[in-house]
Amino acid sequence: MKSLSIAATGMLAQQLNVEVISNNIANMNTTAYKRQRAEFQDLIYQNIRRVGSTSSDAGTIVPTGVQIGVGVKAGSVYRISSQGNLTPTDNTYDLAIQGEGYFRVTLPTGEDAYTRAGAFQLDATGQIVTTDGYPLSPAITVPQDVRDVSINTQGQIEAFLDGQTEPTVLGQLEIVRFFNKAGLEARGSSLYLETPASGAPVAATPGSVGYGTLLQGYLETSNVDSVGEITNLISAQRAYEMNAKVITSTDEMLSVASNLR
């Protein structure tokens, strides 16, 4: 009976669904985490009686036919990039993007990566880096004799140095956009990599048309909705149980058939 294998694909699909939901819940407090959603597709169909075939020499056409599905498969795990809440931190180098865009950082391999997690710090040389020590691109270095640093909504960095009454411009931050941000490859550590699906990054200053602005002293929280995820988890669990029930019922039917005399 095909129902055994069909129900097995359903259980595997819901297992993947639960894994995606559990990862969302695990990252509820991860800075700028974007929740994911599993999407599924039906598998191929077995044509017992093909739709549109003729049923007589007179050319009578079968109106519906008989098609039996063989289960379900994972179509994609889609990343939902809606804006998370902005939380004040009072940390000078914490930055949140309000709107579209990603920060660009340089990995030790020289490769560019992209992130919305703006929990930046200074390294031993005064360079602005991520929590893993990856420098922002373009690189910004803060002098040692600085009293205060100000970053405006357009990404211009100004510093008040000892003995000076006027601020000094240290540099200009840029953010990038992608035509298909859902096509970015998640690398971990809140970093994403460019892929052929995402398209090439397009850089601009914050506040440009179509780009978000920066907020100094804020961080973007995860966009995970805890109530929604728990609801999805319950639905996935019930779907898994129903598929398991199909396997149990099929096993009972096979047992009855095998005991016929």
C-alpha positions as CSV (number, residue, x, y, z in Angstrom):
1,M,0.0,0.0,0.0
2,K,1.3,3.4,-1.1
3,S,-0.1,5.1,2.0
4,L,2.9,3.9,4.1
5,S,5.4,5.8,2.0
6,I,3.1,8.8,1.5
7,A,2.6,9.2,5.2
8,A,6.3,8.8,5.7
9,T,7.0,11.8,3.5
10,G,4.5,13.7,5.5
11,M,6.2,12.9,8.7
12,L,9.6,13.9,7.3
13,A,8.1,17.2,6.0
14,Q,6.7,18.0,9.5
15,Q,10.0,17.0,11.1
16,L,11.7,19.7,8.9
17,N,8.9,22.1,9.8
18,V,9.5,21.6,13.5
19,E,13.3,22.0,13.0
20,V,12.8,25.4,11.3
21,I,10.4,26.5,14.1
22,S,12.7,25.4,16.8
23,N,15.6,27.4,15.2
24,N,13.3,30.5,15.2
25,I,12.4,30.0,18.8
26,A,16.1,29.4,19.7
27,N,17.0,32.7,18.1
28,M,14.3,34.8,19.7
29,N,16.9,37.0,21.4
30,T,19.5,37.0,18.6
31,T,20.2,40.5,17.4
32,A,18.6,41.2,14.0
33,Y,17.7,37.5,13.4
34,K,15.2,37.0,10.6
35,R,12.7,34.2,11.1
36,Q,12.4,31.4,8.5
37,R,9.4,29.5,7.2
38,A,9.3,26.1,5.6
39,E,7.4,25.7,2.4
40,F,6.3,22.4,0.9
41,Q,5.3,21.0,-2.5
42,D,3.4,18.0,-3.5
43,L,5.4,15.2,-5.2
44,I,4.7,13.7,-8.6
45,Y,1.4,12.0,-9.4
46,Q,0.9,8.5,-10.7
47,N,-1.6,8.5,-13.6
48,I,-4.0,5.5,-13.2
49,R,-6.2,7.1,-15.8
50,R,-4.8,10.1,-17.6
51,V,-6.8,13.3,-17.7
52,G,-8.1,14.0,-21.2
53,S,-7.7,10.5,-22.5
54,T,-10.4,9.0,-24.7
55,S,-12.7,6.3,-23.2
56,S,-14.3,5.1,-26.5
57,D,-13.8,4.8,-30.2
58,A,-16.2,7.8,-30.6
59,G,-13.6,10.0,-29.0
60,T,-15.3,10.5,-25.6
61,I,-12.9,12.4,-23.4
62,V,-12.4,11.5,-19.7
63,P,-13.4,14.6,-17.7
64,T,-11.2,14.1,-14.7
65,G,-9.1,10.9,-14.8
66,V,-7.4,9.2,-11.9
67,Q,-4.2,10.7,-10.4
68,I,-2.7,9.4,-7.2
69,G,-0.2,11.6,-5.3
70,V,2.8,10.1,-3.7
71,G,3.5,12.5,-0.9
72,V,5.1,15.8,-0.1
73,K,8.6,17.4,-0.3
74,A,10.3,20.5,1.0
75,G,10.2,23.3,-1.5
76,S,12.2,25.9,0.3
77,V,13.0,27.4,3.7
78,Y,12.2,31.1,3.1
79,R,13.7,33.9,5.2
80,I,11.2,36.6,6.2
81,S,13.1,39.9,6.3
82,S,10.6,42.1,8.1
83,Q,11.9,44.8,10.4
84,G,12.5,43.8,14.0
85,N,11.9,46.2,17.0
86,L,14.6,48.7,17.9
87,T,15.9,48.6,21.4
88,P,18.0,51.4,23.0
89,T,21.4,50.3,24.4
90,D,23.2,53.6,25.1
91,N,26.3,52.0,23.6
92,T,28.1,54.5,21.3
93,Y,29.0,51.9,18.6
94,D,25.7,50.1,18.6
95,L,23.9,50.8,15.3
96,A,20.5,49.8,14.0
97,I,19.2,50.1,10.4
98,Q,15.7,51.5,10.3
99,G,14.5,50.3,6.9
100,E,16.2,48.5,4.1
101,G,19.9,47.6,4.0
102,Y,22.8,45.6,5.4
103,F,26.2,46.6,6.8
104,R,29.1,45.2,4.9
105,V,32.0,43.6,6.7
106,T,35.3,42.1,5.6
107,L,36.0,38.5,6.6
108,P,39.6,37.2,7.3
109,T,39.5,35.6,3.8
110,G,39.0,39.0,2.2
111,E,35.5,38.1,1.2
112,D,32.6,40.5,1.9
113,A,29.8,39.5,4.2
114,Y,26.6,41.3,5.2
115,T,24.8,41.8,8.4
116,R,22.1,43.8,10.2
117,A,23.5,43.0,13.6
118,G,25.0,46.4,14.5
119,A,26.6,45.5,17.8
120,F,30.0,47.0,16.9
121,Q,33.1,47.6,19.0
122,L,36.6,49.0,18.7
123,D,39.6,46.7,18.3
124,A,43.1,47.3,19.6
125,T,43.9,49.7,16.7
126,G,40.6,51.7,17.1
127,Q,39.0,50.2,14.0
128,I,35.2,49.6,14.2
129,V,34.6,45.8,14.1
130,T,31.9,43.2,14.7
131,T,31.8,41.1,17.9
132,D,33.9,38.5,16.0
133,G,36.5,41.2,15.1
134,Y,35.5,41.6,11.4
135,P,36.0,45.2,10.3
136,L,33.3,47.3,8.7
137,S,33.7,48.2,5.1
138,P,34.7,50.9,4.3
139,A,37.0,50.8,7.3
140,I,36.6,53.4,10.0
141,T,39.3,54.0,12.6
142,V,38.6,56.1,15.7
143,P,41.6,58.0,17.2
144,Q,42.8,57.2,20.7
145,D,42.4,60.8,22.0
146,V,38.7,60.9,21.1
147,R,36.2,62.3,23.7
148,D,33.0,61.5,22.0
149,V,31.8,59.9,18.8
150,S,28.6,60.8,17.0
151,I,27.0,58.9,14.1
152,N,24.1,60.6,12.4
153,T,21.2,59.0,10.6
154,Q,23.0,59.3,7.2
155,G,26.0,57.4,8.6
156,Q,28.5,60.2,8.9
157,I,30.8,59.7,11.8
158,E,32.1,62.7,13.7
159,A,34.5,62.7,16.7
160,F,35.4,65.3,19.3
161,L,39.1,65.1,20.0
162,D,40.9,66.3,23.1
163,G,41.8,70.0,22.8
164,Q,39.4,70.6,19.9
165,T,36.1,72.4,20.0
166,E,34.9,71.5,16.5
167,P,34.1,67.9,15.6
168,T,36.3,66.0,13.1
169,V,34.7,63.8,10.4
170,L,36.1,60.3,10.7
171,G,34.3,58.8,7.7
172,Q,31.1,57.8,6.1
173,L,29.3,54.6,6.6
174,E,27.6,52.8,3.7
175,I,24.8,50.2,3.6
176,V,23.9,47.8,0.8
177,R,20.7,46.4,-0.7
178,F,20.0,43.3,-2.7
179,F,17.3,42.8,-5.3
180,N,16.4,39.4,-3.7
181,K,17.5,39.5,0.0
182,A,15.8,36.2,0.6
183,G,18.4,34.7,-1.8
184,L,21.3,35.5,0.6
185,E,23.2,32.5,2.1
186,A,23.2,32.5,5.9
187,R,26.7,31.9,7.1
188,G,26.0,31.9,10.9
189,S,27.1,34.6,13.4
190,S,24.4,36.8,11.9
191,L,26.3,37.1,8.6
192,Y,25.0,36.5,5.1
193,L,26.9,35.9,1.8
194,E,26.0,37.1,-1.7
195,T,24.7,34.4,-4.1
196,P,23.6,34.3,-7.7
197,A,20.0,34.3,-6.4
198,S,20.5,37.4,-4.3
199,G,22.0,39.5,-7.0
200,A,24.9,41.9,-6.6
201,P,25.0,44.3,-3.6
202,V,24.2,48.0,-4.4
203,A,25.8,50.4,-1.9
204,A,24.6,53.8,-0.9
205,T,24.7,56.2,2.0
206,P,22.0,55.6,4.7
207,G,18.9,57.7,4.0
208,S,19.2,57.5,0.2
209,V,16.1,56.7,-1.7
210,G,15.1,53.1,-1.0
211,Y,17.6,52.7,1.9
212,G,17.1,52.8,5.6
213,T,18.6,55.3,8.1
214,L,20.9,54.6,11.1
215,L,20.1,54.9,14.7
216,Q,23.1,55.2,17.1
217,G,22.8,53.5,20.5
218,Y,20.1,51.1,19.3
219,L,20.0,47.4,18.2
220,E,17.5,45.6,16.0
221,T,15.9,42.7,17.8
222,S,14.7,39.4,16.2
223,N,11.5,39.5,14.2
224,V,10.3,36.2,15.7
225,D,6.8,36.3,17.1
226,S,6.8,33.8,20.0
227,V,3.0,33.3,20.0
228,G,3.0,32.7,16.2
229,E,5.8,30.2,16.5
230,I,4.1,28.2,19.3
231,T,0.9,28.1,17.2
232,N,2.9,26.9,14.2
233,L,4.6,24.3,16.4
234,I,1.3,22.9,17.6
235,S,0.0,22.7,14.0
236,A,3.1,20.9,12.9
237,Q,2.9,18.5,15.8
238,R,-0.8,17.7,15.0
239,A,0.1,17.1,11.3
240,Y,2.9,14.8,12.3
241,E,0.5,12.8,14.6
242,M,-2.0,12.5,11.8
243,N,0.6,11.2,9.4
244,A,1.7,8.7,12.1
245,K,-1.9,7.7,12.5
246,V,-2.1,7.0,8.7
247,I,0.9,4.6,9.1
248,T,-0.8,2.9,12.1
249,S,-4.1,2.5,10.2
250,T,-2.3,1.1,7.1
251,D,-0.5,-1.4,9.3
252,E,-3.7,-2.6,10.7
253,M,-5.3,-2.9,7.3
254,L,-2.3,-4.9,6.1
255,S,-2.6,-7.1,9.2
256,V,-6.2,-7.8,8.4
257,A,-5.3,-8.7,4.8
258,S,-2.5,-11.0,5.8
259,N,-4.8,-12.9,8.2
260,L,-7.4,-13.6,5.6
261,R,-7.9,-17.4,5.0
